[in-house]
Amino acid sequence: MTPVIITYLEMQVPDQLRPKRSNDARFRVLEATVKQWQLNRFLYGLVGSNWNWHDKLSWSEHQWKQYVESNDVRTFVAYYDGSPAGYFELKLENGDVEIAYFGLAPKFIGLGLGGALLTSALEHAWQMHPGRLWVHTCTLDHPSALKNYQARGMVIYKVETQSG
């Protein structure tokens, strides 16, 4: 089996952010302030289906509800022409904010929206006043994921290899 390389990145201060904006008025990011576990489950499958996101596929309704309705989890949905184009989840833990899930739906990959979506994620995360922001990505994710995180100003702090 091919080993999986997991890369952990962080941002210590808001000034590290190198934003990328979308000038396309059809692209918007909104917070899902009414917490609905079914929405998160749908987005997890929509965005993660091509990237081996399988850890939550076996979750029960109770597990989804408990996770999504936590005060420490916030969900933001990207829309393009009214269609869900991607999402991210921010999770507050021990004073830090993790970008727990982040990605675009398959039909919106390659349109130049990833940098704008990540900029939105980082800006919203800093509004939560964390000690730092962090995320992890791996070689099973989109090939441009690591480059996008670094282009927005995130810095690698740990790399692990796991057998695939």
N, C-alpha and C positions, 0 to 999 in steps of 0.2 A: 504494500500500500504506500501511496505517496504521503510523505509527512506534511502536516498542516502547520504553517508558520503563523503565529498569532502575534500581532503588533499592538502594543498599548501606547496611546498618545495622550498628551495632556496639554492644557493651557492654564497657566498660573495667574495671568492678569488679563483684563479685557483689552489692554493696549496691544496684545499679541495678535489680535484678530485682524486679518487681511480680508476684508469683505469682497464678495462678488455679488453684484446685483443683476436682476433680470429686468430688462426694460419692456418685457412683453406683458401687456396689461391683462392678458388671459391667464397669467400665472399668479396665484395668491396662496398665502399660507394662513390658516386660521386655527386657533385653539379649539379643541372639542371640549368645551367647559361642562357640558352635560355628559357625564361619564357613562358610557355604554360598552360593556365588555364585548358585545357582538361586533361593534365597529373595530375595536382593536384586533379581535380575532380575524376579521375579514382583511384588514390592512396587513397583518402579519403574513397571511397566506398570499395576498396579492403581491406584496413586495418581495417576500422571502422565498417564493416558490422556485426561483431560478438559482438561489444561492444556498441551498441546503439548510435553510432555517427549519429545523425539525424539533427542537427541544420543547416547544410549546404545543405541538400538534396533538399530543395525547392529553393535554390538560382538560380537566372537567370544566363544566360551566362555573362551578363554585371556585375553582382555582383562578379562572379568568376574572370573575367578578371581584374576588379578593384582591388580585393584583391591580386591576384597572381602577377600582374605587378607592385605592389607597391615596391618602393625602400627599404622599411622596411621589406620585406618578402623574405627569402631565402629558397629554397627547395633542399633537399638532398635525393637521392634515393639509397637504398641498393639493390645490385644485388647478386644473388647466381646462379652460372652457367649460367649467362646471363639473368635470370628471375628476375623480380622485387620481392624482398623479404621483403621490408618494406620501410619506409621513415620517415623523420622528417622535420618540418617547423620551422624555427627560425624567430621570429618577434621582431624587435627592436622598443621599445616604451619608451619614457621618459628616455633614457639612459640605460635602462635595456633590457635584452634579455629574451623573453619568448620562451620556447619550446612549440609552439602552438599546434602542433600535432606530435605524435611519436608512432610508432608501427610496428609490423611485420605482413606480410600477413599470413593468416591461415596455409598454408602449411609449413611455416618456424618457427612456434612456437614450442618450445621444442627442438630445435637444438643447444641451447646455444649461440644464436646470439644476444639476447637482450642486454646483457651487453656491447658487442662490439659496437653495434649500438648506445647505449646511450653514451658511451665514445666518439664516433665520434661526436655526437650532442654537447656534452659539450665542447670538444676541439674546434670545429668550432665556437661555441657561444663565447668562450673566445677570439677568434681571432677578434671578432667585438668590443672588448674593452668596455664591458658594466660595469655599476656600480655593477650589480649582475645578476645572471641567476635565473630564476624561472620557475616553472611548477605546474600544478595541475593535480591530478588524483582523481578518485572516485571509489566507490565500484562496479560500473558497468564495470570498466576496467578489464583487465586481472588480475587474483589474484596475480601474481608476480610483477605487475607494481610498487607498493609502495616499495617493497623490493629491486627492481632493482635501483630505484632512491636513496634510502638510502645507498645501497651497493657502489654506485659510489661517495658518499660523500655529497649528498644533505641532508638538514636538514629541518624538518617540522617547519613552522612558524605560521600556522593557520589551523584549522579544523572547518568545517561547516557541519551541518546536514540539508538536505532538504527533504521534504516529496516527496516520489517517485511517 
